[in-house]
Amino acid sequence: MGNGDMRQGLKECDKLLRKHSTHQSALSLKAYALARLGEVDEAVALGQKVLRTPGALKSSHVVQGLSLTFRVLKLPEDEIAVYNAALTHTPDAEQLYCKIFMAAARSKLYKEQHSAAVALNKLFKQDRYLWWVVTSLLMQAKSAQDATVKQLQLTLAERMAEKALNEGRLTNTEELRIYLEVLEIQGNHAAMVAALSTSGPLAEKIANDPDLVTQWISLLIKTGDFTKAYEVAEVSLEARDNWADYKLYVEAAIAQTNDSESPVPAASANFDKWAAQRGRARGAILAGVELATKLHEAGHAKPTDATADVVGERIWSYVDQFKTKAICYSDIMQYFISHVKSATALGLTSSAIDFHTKHLEQRLHNARAAATAAECGEDAAQSWVTLERIRYLIQALADDVDPQHWVADIGAMLSFGLDSGEAERKLAACSDMTLIACQRIILASFLAYPEPDQRGSLLASLFKAVCVLEAGIKMNDEQFLLKLYAIRLYLYMSCYDRARALYDTLNIKNIQFDTLGYLINGHGMSLGCFSVDLELCYDGVSFYDRSDVRVPQELESAYGKGTYSNITDFTTFQDNLVHSVQRECTHGCALRGEAFEHGASKDILEQWEEADVVSIEHTDETIAALHDNRDVGVMGLQTPVDMTKWNLEIMTRQIPLPGSAWIRIFSMVPQIMHYIVCSEVDLLESKIKDLLVVINEAGQSVSSHDLLLARGVYQVASLYLRALSGNEGFDSELAALSDMIIGALPQDAASSASNTLELCDVALTTIRTASVATEVFTYAQS
């Protein structure tokens, strides 16, 4: 078994048990092997038998084998029962109490976790066990539904942590973070400030922890102590460059602007001083832009003419100094947007746009000339890319809807990105320039052909962008963003095979299934490509299953090492995955593909009858609990995600991004199928009513082919109910429905359609045909 050969291990256990039928170690190992082989019922029965055997848990080998069995079977209560039974034989075994604690922590059995921690703290009196108690109280409070219970747990945790602080048993920043979290949940900011203001050895550790210092400054601002916040931020910035502290320093300074001695001039002087220090110019100069912007927003520097605005001058000063850095645009973008929005509020939008356009034109001309000169360096290339990004943003802020403006100078950009010496050297700036050019072509295409009846012209224009993207990928096969755009456009053009081939080269793994899976999952099924889309769904399902194992292991490690801040992070991460929107969509797509795949297995009716449809039930409460982890900003947009008019991720969606309505529909469809097969009439009647409500409310949030499939299921279920009630006309209505579906199919698909009078077979055939018709029709229309 140590080598993973469970079948051979099972044989060896059976061989031993034939000679010694009550050998408890062999029985526990057999249960473990059965669990690993998926023989759940037999493993549970055997494990329970050993657990109930008097004296069996005296042996550490039995304890180990049986606890692993229940862990594999995901029966944490039984695993804990194993350790508790072992404790009756060795009541002072510290390791067993630790195992109970860890088993409970992995499974979020916080009451049991707390009891084990209390026992450990009482029996062995180690500081780490005290913090296990505090942490278990915190986790109980965070999971409590009752407000009174929650407050009780927090109060107990706070008192224990406060006592530990006063007695010198709070000795490191990880323990402090747990105490701060307990206080933060209660909104006790004053106590948090007091804890962070402590003296002694802990104070030095706080000062050397940038995150805690930032939290301290933020809390001082929340509690209105702007003077102290300013002082702490200044001390921190004297020691290190920390952008979060720069922003808080600015906030604290501006909050005191109306005082007799405003710290703003001193802050500005400090920015100049720090900018002169080696390696600190970027943060300090950007902080100067932040200061000018926030002063303007606070009403302390309202210009009468945007062309004379010091904020704009500071923005361009920053660009001049750092345009050779790839990070420059992401640094400064928000300030361009803020500046134009502030001008808009004063009725000076055109003045602000003219101001930035004037500053851009000559700089862009010079940068283009330098970059296209013979043997240009990386700095010159990056400067041009930065300024092209700024040009893109200014056009969007100016609400420029002329397609010709968006493709102006596109030739020079493509020549540099694809046909230059720098491109041959795979300079990163060349791939970036190719991407910007493609983004301009895509945007211009949608601006030029906005109407549905212009789809042919739109696709022809987008095909040009695809050609450019393919050329860019050929020049640099490692360019992730070029591939993302190519995938998105191929899907938009109904070319699934190439999109899938490119997606496979992205080497998507681990958490990317959750954040990026939306880019392609379900798109194949919308084009009738069920099998290959199912493979991707299964990959995603496997990731979610693996995460259910890995995250608990990380939690156990965090407790063991005392890295308590990681515990809430891991728990939040696990909760976000368990309640992930993409997880539900992935499972929904997998169910849909298995049910409606062409040539589905003949025993599909038996599968529907045995299907567990309770676990996929969704209510308003479960939908509200879902967490959307999808990274819709991954496509390297040149404008913020919330500028939806210019958001290419939204613009190039082939189908709507699945949301609550989609999840509700595809949790109901399997239930309806199950109720039809099992003749659960009352449940069926109730469920199709719910389905119809969701369909009618879905609007544009669900694709037309998904809605058609859902309506088809609703119609078949309705016909089934009418047939059971004995109404006449069922056969004719079903025939009419089938004729409508088959009429949308190509001749070869229509000729293979079969008719049967058996209701279940009719339902299955009709729904599968509806699905095929939907997918083929969607593909033909595109």
Salt bridges, closest charged atoms under 4 A:
GLU12 OE2 - LYS15 NZ 3.79
ASP14 OD1 - LYS30 NZ 2.97
GLU79 OE2 - ARG71 NH2 3.16
GLU79 OE2 - ARG106 NH2 2.85
ASP127 OD1 - ARG169 NE 2.74
GLU167 OE2 - LYS163 NZ 3.96
GLU181 OE2 - LYS142 NZ 2.81
ASP209 OD1 - ARG177 NH2 2.93
GLU238 OE2 - LYS273 NZ 2.67
ASP241 OD1 - ARG280 NE 3.14
GLU297 OE1 - LYS294 NZ 3.45
ASP309 OD2 - HIS339 NE2 2.70
GLU313 OE1 - HIS359 NE2 3.53
ASP320 OD1 - ARG363 NE 2.69
ASP331 OD2 - ARG282 NE 2.60
GLU388 OE2 - ARG368 NH2 3.67
GLU388 OE1 - ARG391 NH2 2.87
ASP399 OD1 - LYS645 NZ 2.57
ASP400 OD2 - HIS405 ND1 3.01
ASP402 OD2 - HIS405 NE2 3.46
ASP409 OD2 - ARG368 NH2 3.62
ASP432 OD2 - ARG389 NH2 3.91
GLU470 OE2 - ARG498 NE 2.83
ASP477 OD1 - LYS483 NZ 3.60
ASP504 OD1 - ARG500 NE 2.90
GLU535 OE1 - ARG500 NH2 3.54
ASP548 OD2 - ARG583 NH2 3.15
GLU556 OE1 - ARG106 NH1 2.74
ASP575 OD1 - LYS108 NZ 2.25
GLU584 OE1 - HIS618 NE2 2.89
GLU617 OE2 - LYS687 NZ 2.96
ASP620 OD1 - ARG664 NH1 3.04
ASP628 OD1 - ARG630 NE 2.82
GLU649 OE2 - ARG488 NH2 3.24
GLU649 OE1 - ARG653 NH2 2.70
ASP706 OD1 - ARG592 NH1 2.49
ASP706 OD1 - HIS705 NE2 3.47
GLU733 OE2 - ARG722 NH2 2.52
GLU775 OE2 - ARG592 NH2 2.54
